[in-house]
């Protein structure tokens, strides 16, 4: 079993409370746990011999192959934000998670990032390797103390799913209301690999820019859904690119967006680069107020004959007939609106664990009331 022996491997009760809101569970109930706080790793524990969890700086020294994974999917000079993270390569800050070949990991693996110092800048780089034939469930999240308002976070995540690997993941974030966050995620799915992911972005934030790029090999499959909420004063810009690079590659990407006065821009590009590939983009937006904006821009590029690509997009206000029907049955207007929003966000989806589904329902109510 590989663990980091130089870490405290402990958290305060206050830190545990913050992380609980974004999916954390007691480390004894998880196959592995990684927690990064401010500018150092606080916890890197594995309870399964098939799960390796290390600080990235230590992993680079422990396993030669990690050097080939770092900046293997993104150019360190791609833009100013990524360049800032790359400048810390001499002492990188981030998680390294490796699920060994053929492993069937029974318990989830969890990883979290905390920003605890007001006005701090945090640059992180995480690498995940799900090796050939391995299967795992992952939970991840980001959080801040309730009194932290401002700060800046820039992250890079590189994920590799080797041939036949399977990964189900849920991530939930809760940043400060005046923070700036820039996140970059890159994933490579080798032949017949399978990924099912859910991203939950609900909390108020001044500006969040997210860019994700996925490349799928022969027979690989990726299903992803994003649940995005923007209360007043929040701006989120989501840019994604999915490349179906080989025959039999399939993807389904659905984004559900709700604006309660904030701005959401979703630009999604689906590229069919091989015959026999198939992909779908769904972009649905719901506005709760006349103020704010939702802009959905799905794009399809069929570069190979026989690639089947499709998309659906819609943006609108709450259906007046549905609202009146619920109110006529005796439901208060605010409760009726909340029920419609929850149905729109598909919070009963089995991909979302019960504990997180309850938290998302609470976050909708808190964000609408300004209580977050």
N, C-alpha and C positions, 0 to 999 in steps of 0.2 A: 504494500500500500504506500503510495507516495503522498506525503503531506509536507507543508512548509513548517519546519521546526523552529524558526526564529520569530514567529508571529505570536501575539497574545492569544489569539483564537478565542476571544471573548468580547462581548458587547455589553454596554450599559443597558439598564432597563428602559431608559429614554430612547436609546437607539433601536432597541427591539420594538418599541411601540411605533416608531416611525416606519420601520421596515414592515411591520405587520400590515400596515395599511396598503402596501404595494405587493403583498403576496408572501411575505416571509413566514416560515414555519420553523419550529424548534429544530435545531440542526440534528438532533438525535432521530428525527423522523424523516430525514433526507439522506439520499445516497452520497451527497456532497454539498458543501456550502462554501460560497466565496463572498466576502464582503469587503468592499473598498470604501474608505472614508477619507474625504479631503485628498491628501497627497500620499496616502500609504494604505497598504493592505492591512485590514484588521483581522480577517479570518480567512483561512484556506484549509478546509477539512474534507477528508474523504472517509466515508464509512463503507466503501465498496472497493475491493481490490481492482475492479475493472474501470474505476473512475479516478483519473489523475486531476488534481486541482492544485495549481501553483500560481504565485505571482508571476506575471509575464517575465520580469527581469530574471527571476530564478529559473524559469523554464528555458530561457534562451541559453543558460549555462548548463542546464541538466541534460537537454535533448538537442542534439545537433540539428535535427530536422525542423525544429521550430523556426530557425533562421530563414528557411525557405517558405514558411507560412506567413511570416510577418511581411507585410506589403507585397504579398503574393497575388492579391486580387485588386490592388489599387496602387497607383503611382504616388509615391510620397510627395511629388511636386504637383499633384492634380489641382489644388487650389490653396489659397492662403490658410484656411483652417486646417487642412490636412498637413500642410507644411509646418504649422505650429506644433502639431502633435509629433511629427517626424523629427523635429529638432530635439525632442526629449528621448531619442532612440538610445542614447548612451545609458539612460536609466529609465526605461519605459515603465509606465504605471498602468496596470490592467490585469485582467483575469486571463489565465490559460486553463482551458478545460479540455481534457482528452478522454473520450470513451473508447476503450481498447477494442480491437477487432473482434467481432462475433459476440460481444457482450449483450446480455439481455438485462438491462438495469431495472430492478423491480421498483425502487423508490425514485421520486423525482430528484433532479439535481437543481440547486438554486444558486443564483448569483445576483448581487445587488451593489448599487453604487449610492453613497451618501455624500452630500455636500453640506457641511455643518458650519462653515465659517462664512459669515456675511461678506459680500462683495468679493469673495474668493474667485479665482480662476482655476478651473480643473480641466486637465487634458488627459484623456484615457484611451487606451488601445487594448481591446479584448480579442482573443483568438480562441475559437472553438473548433475542435476536430472530432467528428463522429466517424469513427473508423469503419472499415469495410464490414458490412453485415451487422453492425451494432444497432441497438434499439434503445431509445431513452426519451424520457419526458423532462422538459426543462421549464423552470419558472424564474423569471428575472424581473428586476424593477429598479427604479431610481426614486430617491426621496430626499426631503429636506426637513429640518425642524419647522414647527408652525410659525416661529417668529423670524425666519429667514425670508427676506423679501427679494434682495438683489444678489446677483452673482452671474458667472458665465461658465458654461460647460461645453466642451467640445469632445466628441467621442468618435472613435473608429471601431467598428466591429467587423471581423473577418471570420466567416463560418465555412467549414469544409465538411460536406457529407460524401463520404467515399461510397464505392459501389455497394448497392443494396442496403445502405444505412437508412434508418427511420428515426425521425425526430418530431415530436409534438412539443410546441412551446407556447407559453403565454408570457407577455411582458406588460407591465403597467407602470406608468410614471406619474410622479406628483412633485413638480418643481415649484419654486417660488413665483409669486404673481408678477414680479418685476424682473424676472431672470431672462437671459438670452441663452438659448440652447441650440447647438448645431450638431446633429447626429448623422453619421455616415455608416451604412451597413452594406456589406458585400458578402454574397454567398455563392458557393459553387456546389452544384449537385451532380455527382458523377452518375454513371449509368445505373438505372433502376433505383436510385435513391428517392426517398419520400420525405417531404416536409409539410407539416401542418402547423400553422402559426396564427396567433391572435395578438394584436397590439392594441392596448387600451390607453388612450391619451385624453384625459378628462379634466385635468386641473387647469386653473387660470395660469397664464404665462404671457409675458409681454411679447416675446417672439421666439418661435421654434421653427427652425428649418431642418427638414429631414430628407435625406437622399438615400435610396436603397437600390442596389443593382444585383440581380440574380441571373445566373447562367445555368441552364438545365441541359444535362447530357441525355444520351439515348435512353428512352423509357423512364426518365426521371419524372417525378410528379411533385408539384408544389401547390398547396391550397393555403391562401392567406386571407385574413380579414382584419381590418383596422376599424376601431371605434373611436371617433374623434368628437370632442365637445369643445366649443369655444364660447365662453361667457364674454361679456363686454370687456374690452381692453385686451383681449387675447388675439394674437395673430399666429396662425400655423400655415406653413408652406410645405407641402408634402410632394416630393418628386420621386417617382419610381420607374425602374426599367427592368423588364423581364425579357430575357433572350432565350428562345427555344432553339437550342443550338444543334439538336440532333433528332433523328427520326424517333417518333414515339414520345417525345417530351410533351408534357401537359401541364397547364397552369390554370388556376382560377384565383382571381384577386378581386376582393370586394371591399369597398370602403364606405362606411356609413358615417355621415357627418351631420352634426347638429350645431347650429349657431344660435346662441342666446344673446346676440349683439356683437359677437366677435367675428373675425375673418378667418376663413379656411380656403386655401387654394390647393387643389389636388391635381397634379399633372402626372398621368400614368401612361407609360409607353410599353406596348407589347410588340415584340419582334419575333416573327416566324422565320427562322433562319434555315429550316430544313423541311423537306417534304415529310408528311405524316405527323407533323406536330400540330398541337391544338391548344388554344388559349382563350380565356374570357376575362374581360375587365368589367366590373360593376362599380359605378360611382353614384351614390344616392345621398342627397342632401335635404335637410329639414330645417327651416327657419322658424324660430319662435318669436321673433320681433321684426319690425320693419327695418330696424337698423342692423348693421353687420352685413356680411357678404359671404356667399359660398360660390366658389368657381370650380367647376369640374371640367377637366380637359383630358379625356381619354383619347389615345392615339394608337393606331394599328399600322404596323409595317410588315407586310407579307413579302419577304425577300425570296422565298422559294415556292415554286409551284407545288400545290398540294398541302400547303400550310393553312389551317382553318382557324381564323381569328374572329372574335366578335366582342361587342361591348354594349352596355346599356348605361345611360346616365339620366338622372332626374334631380331637380331641385325645386322645392316648393314649400308652402306654409302648411301648418296643421290643417287637416281636412275639417271644415266647419260642420259637415254632416256627422262625422264621427264624434266630434266634440259635443254637439247638441244631443246626440243619442245617449252618450254616457251621462251627461248632465240631466237628461230627462229621466234616467233610471235612478236618480237620487245622488249621484256623485258630485262633489264640489268641483268647481272649474279647475283649480290647481291640481287636484288629484287626477282629474280626467286628462289634463295635459301631460302629467307625469306618466300616466299609464300609456298614452299614445307614444310618447318619446321612448319609453322602455321597450314597447313592441317594435318600434322602428329600429332600435339598436339591436334587436334580437338577443336580449340579455339571457334568454333561456337556452341559448346555444350550448350544446353539450361540450364544446371545446373549452368553455370557461368553467373552471372549478366553482363549486357552490360558494366557497368563502369569498372568492374574487367577484362572483356575480352579485352577491349581496353588497360588497364594497362599492361596485360600480353604480348600483342603484342609489346608494347613499350619496355618492359623488355627484350624480345628476342633480339631486335635490339641493345639495350644498352649493354647487356651482351656480344654480339658478337663483339662489337666495343671497349669493355673495358671501356665504359662510366659509368658503375654502381659503 
